[in-house]
Amino acid sequence: MKESTIDLLHIAESNLLYSFKDIRPEEVNKQAIPGTNTIGWILGHCFSHFHMVLSKTCQDIQILSEDATHYYRYGTTKEEIASTESMLTFEELVDKYLEISAMSFAYLKNLDDTDFQRVIFPEIEETLERSIQRISLHFLGHVGQIVLIRRFLGNPGSSFVGGSHPNSRKMMRDGWDTWWNGSKSSFSY
């Protein structure tokens, strides 16, 4: 169970990261259609959800501020988002997520199978395994949105879902890492 749960999360994460590979800085905060979320906000939303579960709840470590988490949470109105500036540049947001992700995957690797059956959200009786499944599905749902937004913006990127096999996932991640490390400074606004 541990291995397949972690593998599912890796697949979802690789697709989420790959969904914005080769995006142009001017596209990050551009609405494809009035009233829709931007790619930057969608990624912040996914990243802050991952952080809330695997950093804050499971490890009692807070890397994203409460203000940043509020900005990206489900239920924040479009008006509030439009009238508030994100506390993080896109470069900072992605780099903080990469830090959270590395720390969280290391944490998961050190757990036993039985730890994945531990209830982490008692109010809804959700186990760590179910929470990771929810994060993975959440990521993949938003990957579909990002792909569609990119098409509207004229920069379709690649399709999804890839990375089911570890070798193809590694190739995706290596390509994404090369792109991000070579271009992230252009997202420092």
C-alpha positions as CSV (number, residue, x, y, z in Angstrom):
1,M,0.0,0.0,0.0
2,K,2.8,2.5,0.9
3,E,4.6,2.1,-2.4
4,S,1.5,2.4,-4.6
5,T,0.2,5.4,-2.6
6,I,3.5,7.2,-2.9
7,D,3.7,6.2,-6.6
8,L,0.3,7.7,-7.3
9,L,1.3,10.9,-5.7
10,H,4.5,11.0,-7.8
11,I,2.5,10.5,-11.0
12,A,0.1,13.3,-10.1
13,E,2.9,15.6,-9.2
14,S,4.9,15.0,-12.3
15,N,1.8,15.7,-14.4
16,L,1.1,18.9,-12.5
17,L,4.6,20.2,-12.9
18,Y,4.7,19.2,-16.5
19,S,1.4,20.9,-17.2
20,F,3.2,24.3,-17.0
21,K,6.5,23.4,-18.6
22,D,7.4,26.0,-21.2
23,I,4.8,28.4,-20.1
24,R,5.7,32.1,-20.8
25,P,5.9,34.5,-17.8
26,E,3.1,36.7,-19.2
27,E,0.7,33.6,-19.2
28,V,1.0,32.8,-15.5
29,N,-1.5,35.4,-14.3
30,K,-3.5,35.9,-17.5
31,Q,-7.2,34.8,-17.5
32,A,-8.1,32.8,-20.6
33,I,-11.7,33.8,-20.2
34,P,-13.1,36.4,-17.8
35,G,-14.1,35.0,-14.5
36,T,-11.7,32.0,-14.7
37,N,-8.7,31.2,-12.5
38,T,-5.2,31.8,-13.8
39,I,-2.6,29.1,-14.1
40,G,-0.6,30.8,-11.3
41,W,-3.6,30.7,-8.9
42,I,-4.5,27.1,-9.8
43,L,-0.9,26.0,-9.1
44,G,-0.8,28.0,-5.8
45,H,-4.2,26.3,-4.9
46,C,-2.8,22.8,-5.5
47,F,0.5,23.6,-3.8
48,S,-1.2,25.0,-0.7
49,H,-3.5,22.0,-0.4
50,F,-0.5,19.6,-0.6
51,H,1.2,21.8,2.0
52,M,-1.8,21.8,4.3
53,V,-2.0,18.0,4.3
54,L,1.6,16.7,4.1
55,S,3.5,19.6,5.8
56,K,1.2,21.2,8.2
57,T,-1.1,18.4,9.3
58,C,1.3,15.4,9.1
59,Q,4.6,17.0,10.1
60,D,3.4,20.2,11.9
61,I,5.7,22.3,9.7
62,Q,4.4,25.5,8.1
63,I,6.3,26.8,5.1
64,L,3.6,28.7,3.3
65,S,2.2,31.6,5.4
66,E,-1.4,31.8,6.5
67,D,-1.9,34.7,4.1
68,A,-0.6,32.8,1.2
69,T,-2.7,29.8,2.1
70,H,-5.8,32.0,2.4
71,Y,-5.1,33.6,-1.0
72,Y,-5.0,30.2,-2.7
73,R,-7.7,28.4,-0.8
74,Y,-11.0,27.2,-2.3
75,G,-13.7,29.7,-1.5
76,T,-11.6,32.8,-1.8
77,T,-13.7,35.0,-4.1
78,K,-12.6,36.1,-7.5
79,E,-13.0,39.7,-6.3
80,E,-10.7,39.1,-3.3
81,I,-8.1,37.5,-5.6
82,A,-8.3,40.3,-8.1
83,S,-7.9,43.0,-5.4
84,T,-5.1,41.2,-3.5
85,E,-1.6,40.6,-4.7
86,S,-0.1,37.2,-4.0
87,M,2.6,37.3,-1.3
88,L,4.9,35.3,-3.5
89,T,6.3,35.7,-7.0
90,F,5.7,32.7,-9.2
91,E,9.3,31.7,-8.9
92,E,9.0,31.8,-5.1
93,L,5.8,29.8,-5.1
94,V,7.2,27.0,-7.3
95,D,10.5,26.9,-5.3
96,K,8.6,26.7,-2.0
97,Y,6.5,23.9,-3.4
98,L,9.6,22.0,-4.5
99,E,10.9,22.4,-0.9
100,I,7.6,21.2,0.6
101,S,7.4,18.3,-1.9
102,A,11.0,17.0,-1.2
103,M,10.4,17.2,2.5
104,S,7.0,15.5,2.3
105,F,8.2,12.6,0.0
106,A,11.1,12.0,2.4
107,Y,8.6,11.9,5.3
108,L,6.3,9.4,3.4
109,K,9.2,7.1,2.6
110,N,10.1,6.8,6.3
111,L,6.6,5.7,7.2
112,D,5.4,2.1,7.6
113,D,2.4,0.7,5.7
114,T,0.2,0.9,8.8
115,D,0.9,4.7,9.0
116,F,-1.0,5.2,5.8
117,Q,-4.2,3.8,7.6
118,R,-3.8,6.4,10.4
119,V,-6.7,8.9,10.5
120,I,-5.3,12.4,10.0
121,F,-8.6,14.2,9.6
122,P,-10.9,12.8,12.3
123,E,-13.8,15.1,11.5
124,I,-14.2,13.2,8.1
125,E,-12.4,10.0,9.2
126,E,-9.9,10.4,6.4
127,T,-6.7,8.4,6.5
128,L,-3.4,9.4,5.2
129,E,-3.9,7.1,2.2
130,R,-7.2,8.6,1.3
131,S,-5.8,12.1,1.7
132,I,-3.0,11.3,-0.7
133,Q,-5.5,9.9,-3.1
134,R,-7.6,13.1,-2.8
135,I,-4.5,15.2,-3.4
136,S,-3.6,13.1,-6.5
137,L,-7.0,13.4,-8.0
138,H,-7.1,17.1,-7.2
139,F,-3.8,17.6,-9.0
140,L,-4.9,15.7,-12.1
141,G,-8.2,17.6,-12.3
142,H,-6.4,20.9,-12.3
143,V,-3.9,19.6,-14.8
144,G,-6.9,19.3,-17.2
145,Q,-7.8,23.0,-16.5
146,I,-4.2,24.1,-17.1
147,V,-4.0,22.2,-20.4
148,L,-7.3,23.9,-21.5
149,I,-6.2,27.4,-20.4
150,R,-2.9,27.0,-22.2
151,R,-4.8,26.1,-25.4
152,F,-6.9,29.3,-25.0
153,L,-3.7,31.3,-24.5
154,G,-2.1,29.8,-27.7
155,N,0.6,27.8,-25.9
156,P,-0.8,24.3,-25.6
157,G,2.2,22.6,-24.1
158,S,2.0,18.8,-23.8
159,S,-0.9,16.6,-23.1
160,F,-1.5,14.5,-20.1
161,V,-1.5,11.9,-18.3
162,G,2.0,10.7,-18.6
163,G,4.6,9.3,-16.2
164,S,2.8,6.1,-15.2
165,H,6.0,4.2,-15.7
166,P,8.9,5.3,-13.5
167,N,11.3,5.7,-16.4
168,S,8.9,8.0,-18.3
169,R,8.2,9.9,-15.1
170,K,11.9,10.4,-14.6
171,M,12.3,11.7,-18.2
172,M,9.3,14.1,-17.6
173,R,10.8,15.3,-14.3
174,D,14.3,15.7,-15.7
175,G,12.9,17.8,-18.7
176,W,10.9,19.9,-16.3
177,D,13.8,20.4,-13.9
178,T,16.0,21.5,-16.8
179,W,13.4,23.9,-18.0
180,W,12.6,25.3,-14.6
181,N,16.2,25.8,-13.5
182,G,17.0,27.5,-16.8
183,S,14.0,29.9,-16.9
184,K,12.8,30.4,-13.3
185,S,14.5,33.8,-13.0
186,S,12.1,35.2,-15.7
187,F,9.2,34.4,-13.3
188,S,10.6,36.6,-10.4
189,Y,8.0,39.4,-10.8
